[in-house]
Structures are given as C-alpha cells and as structure tokens.
Amino acid sequence: YSSVPFDDFSPVVFGHQEHGLVGGTENTLSIGAFGEAVKYMPTFMEMVCVLDNRNYLYDELKSNISNVFLNGPELKDWLNEKNTRLPNNLNILIDDVQNDTLIQLLDSMGIYCSGGSACNSHVLAPSYVLKEIGLNDKQANSSIRLSIDADFDPGASILLRNRIAPLVDLIRQSKQ
C-alpha cells in the first residue's frame, strides 16, 4: 500500500483499471511473439552490408551494360546520409529491353526478379508505382526489381552481372 494519493499520478495510457491509471491488460501473447520475431531481424551491420552489396551490384550493372538507369531515389551511404531506399532493393531500367523477356530468361537460369511489386505480379500492365515516379509505359516495361539478402556478396554481383549482360545484348540484338 502506498501513502501517495492516486491524484498525484498522471496516467500513461488512459483506461478504467487501477483507478483510471492503467488502460488495460497487455497482450502478452503479442508481446512474446514480437520478442521472438526481433531475434530474427538482421542486425544494423548486416543491413549496412546488404546496402553496400546492393550499391556494388548497381555499379557492376551500370558499368557493364549500356543505358542502365536507377529507378527511385539515389543510392546513398547508410551511415552518412538520409537514406530513403530499402537496403535490399534495387529497381533499374534497362533501356530497349522488355522486362518480361528478361525476367523469363533469368527465371530459366534460376534467377528470380520482378517487373513490379510482388502484390501486383499477376497484373500485365506497367507498374503503377513506376508510373507515379514519372516513368512512361515503355520505361516501366523496361524495368526490373532485384532483391538481395545478407548472403549476397560482391561475388554474387559479378555472377549476376555476367548472367544479365549477355541476355540484355541478346534481347537488344533480336530487336534489330
């Protein structure tokens, strides 16, 4: 029992329990589930590595394939600048290449990418998100989204570049 009157306390969460000081019983199952999920979250340094590897992949593709452009905000250093991109996501436009053709060829090699968001993978129309950031239909249909994880490293970037570059050349030559 406390000698301090309840009137001296301000409630943190408003409710009716404990004389109006507590909002209710906490959802302990959800709290425990959240705690378990946090164990599987990547560490900050793992995310910095993913970001560095994503940036390296972009540099490899841009320097070895002509007319490759970044969709969305510029790539930045996680530690030094405000970063508005997901660290594991790379969305690029490869000029004069239909993304569906490239995606099918990469898929046959066991490399999976997308021409839009996962929630709209069944839609054949150009990505509305890419159109919202200013791309026209042709540009949106020439864009692919690559997602990488913590196991992706510079060697994987080189391997991916070596798989994508000849396919881009093949698609471009077939249009001539």
Summary of the structure (lengths in Angstrom):
residues: 176
radius of gyration: 24.0
end to end distance: 86.7
largest distance: 88.3
contacts: 418
relative contact order: 0.14
helix: 45%
strand: 10%
